[in-house]
Amino acid sequence: MKRKKKSAFRKMATFFNIKVAGLDDDGRPPVPTENIVNVGPFLVRTRTAPGYSETVYMALADLAIIKAEVAVCVVAPNGRALWQSGAAGIDERKAGAEGFAHANHDIPALAFTRALSRGISDLIGWGE
């Protein structure tokens, strides 16, 4: 069974005029606040802004990204809002980090895509 891809969810968001919360009238995001702490064998970076939260876990040894978690708030034109989260990690591929073309970029991007796609899908009542 074929799944809907990222472009399908972006098209539905455009059709239903769904936006990520916290964007200004011109569609620009606010500057997020960032915090980095040492937690055991990880360096944990959190970025937060209105309607957005991202947590990235990096290995202390080489600062390679191990896991990322993202939460976004999507808003419909009628004011209905919904928070959704997405996560991704290097253990999702058999080859680990080598299974990603650019693991330090791909893991947080995949988590964001999952969170946003889930939010759009839930907000318009479109599930599989």
N, C-alpha and C positions, 0 to 999 in steps of 0.2 A: 504494500500500500504506500503510495507516495504521500509524503508530508508536505505541508506548506513551507516554503522557504522564506527567508528574511524579507525578500522583495514583496511577497504577498502580504505580509503583515504591515509593511511600510505603505503599500498601496491602500490597504484598508484604513490605516490611520489617516492618510490624506483624504480619502473619500468621506470618512466620518468626522473629519476635522479634530482628531484626537491629538493632544499635545502632552509633553512631559511637564509636570508641575514645576514652577520656579522660573520658567523662561520669561524674559521681559516681553514687552509688546512687539519688539522687532525679532523675537525668536532667539535671542542670545541668552546663553546660560550665565548664571552668576559665577563669580570666582569661588571655587570650593575652599573650605578650610582643610588643612592637612595635618595629620598627627602621625608620628612614627614612634613605636615603642618596641623594646626588646622583650619577647615573650618566649622563654625557654630557648629552643633551637631555631626560633624564627624571629625575623624582623617583621613587624606588622604595621602596614601603612593604611590609615583610614582617611578617606576624603569624604566630606559631607557638604551638601548644599541643599537649599530648599528643593524637595522633590527627588533627591538623589543621595545615595550612600554607597560607598565602595570600600571593601576591605580586601587587602592583598597580603598574602603570606609569602615571605621570601626566606630562603635558606640563608642562615648567617654566613656559612662558609663561602658562598660565591654570589649571593644576592639573586639567585635564580628564582623565578616565581614558581611556587608550588601549587597555590590555590588562590582563587579570587571569588568573592561574593559581592553581588551588586543588588541594590534595591532601588526601584524607580517608582514614582507616582505618576500615573497617567490620568489625564482629565478630559472629559467629554465637554462639548459646548454647553450642555445643559447643567454643568457644574458637578456632575457625578465624577468622583475620583476613586482611584483604586491603587493600592500599593502592591507590587509584585516583586519577587526576588528571583535571582538566577545565580548559579554557581558553576565553576569549572575548575578542573585540576589536571595536573600532569598524568595522573593515574588513569585517565579516561582512554588513553591510547596504549596499545600493547608495547610500543617502543618508548613509552614515557615521554620525556621532553623532546626526544628526537622525532617523535610522531607529529609534532607541530613544526611548521615551517619557521616560525618566529615565536617560540614559546612565551617569551616575556611580553610580547604584544598580544598574541592570539588568545591566551588564557583569560585576561581581563576583558578583551573584546567579546569573547564567546559568552562570558557571564553576563555582560551588558545586553547582548543580543537576546539571550534567553529571557532575561527579566523583562525587557521591553516587549518582546513578542508575546509573552504570557500576559502582560498587562493589557496590551491591545486586544488580544483574543478574549480575555475575560470581560473587558469593558464592553465589547460589542456583542458578547454572548455567542462567540464563535469558537467551538471546541471540536476536538476530534475524538 
